[in-house]
Amino acid sequence: MLALLWIAAISVSAMIAGTTGVPVISVALVAGCVVMLWHFLSESADILDPRAGFFLAVLLFLALPNLVLAYQFGREGMLFHSTLVRRLVVERADFERVQLLLALGIASVSAGLLLSPRVRLSDRDGEPYSAGRLVLLVYTVTVIIASALTFAQFGSFTALLVSAINPVARLANASSRGGSGISGILVFIVTMSAYYLCRGLRHRSVGLPLFLPAIVMVLPLANRGTIVEILMIMALAVSDLKVRAPFAILVGAALLLPPFAGALVAARNNTFGAAGDFSVEGLYRGFADDSPMVAVFAMTLGALRRGAVDYTYGLDLIMFPLWYVPRLFWPTKPMPLDFRLNAALGLNDGIPFGTPIGLFGGVFMNFTLLAYVPVLWVFGWSISSLYGRFRNDRLVLLLFFVFVIDIVRVGDLSRELVTLSVGLFAVWFVRRFAERKSVLQSPVDRPGLLGAQRGALAC
């Protein structure tokens, strides 16, 4: 069935490419992501399936912006100029090389996913712990410590509010305070404590305000990904995120997000005095400009060819254990990959901030073309294996789901591994104070009982 869908997707892509002039590979990347998204969701029916999350992230942050970029090349010729990052200029030859690398990378991850051991389905309860008084104590103490640390950083409640509301101030704080590992740990502990307290209430929605301290801590740091993760944990606390039509929901979100994100970019341009384009073409171009991973990857290939930048040869993976050292004690600690690339490509005007290069760009920069395929194959195999291991633990599964989406979008291996490990540590820490429930298992997960039943039948 999957093979037939791929044949149909490639045929439709060729027809669309023939009528629009867009390269067939750009259309096929979008169609292929939809096919693989359907394949894994039809198997698991789980909206938190990280295998489906991978193709959702590729569709949103790579394939759709890449399609818009290809359309722009058809109109602008040999160069593409980003309207959001003025110095981001892509040559057509580098863009075409990125098309091939994206196709090869997606095929490698797909092979790892499809060739991994089959995920065993189970109907066990998804949350093995419940809140107790100690979790409330952990929440209260952590909120007090986090509040004291936040006010020590900003000096006053007014400064905190201004930083949370003003986008310019948020960017400044993201560059100056974004490396605070202590703040990140506190945010996750508050979030996980609020999750268990919320689930312990008879009407779970009443406990949603418990998440507000964590959101307030994150807002000044301009970390949209963490805010979205907190919102997803809030939804998990209330509803378990078990839905009947996950494929329709995710594809619908993928179709609605580009024009919505483009409208936000246009509104932001109006705020800063620039003319925002609210036409259909303008909305999609705004979305592509706000998700410039493919363009940055292409510009990096050109810089590699000219010798302006060099491969990192695994530095971003080796740096993973050292990310826990606060910059306060190591002022010269290397910046993340996207920050270093921004500086090397001249995109940041001397202000430290990052423009993501995406998973495939990050793997290519760290492992070169020689190890590109095997590393991505291992990545796909690992996603499937972790899903099989933690499928029944919804909270941990959500962390893996968000990790997959973030690493596809950002591409900085060590930083995303640190974020994942901090979240897992917070879950482990809060569960030390929670009460373990007796988990009702299905016959598949009770080999002793099943064996006894079979023995009795055999007799």
Summary of the structure (lengths in Angstrom):
residues: 459
radius of gyration: 23.1
end to end distance: 41.5
largest distance: 82.9
contacts: 1481
relative contact order: 0.14
helix: 74%
strand: 2%
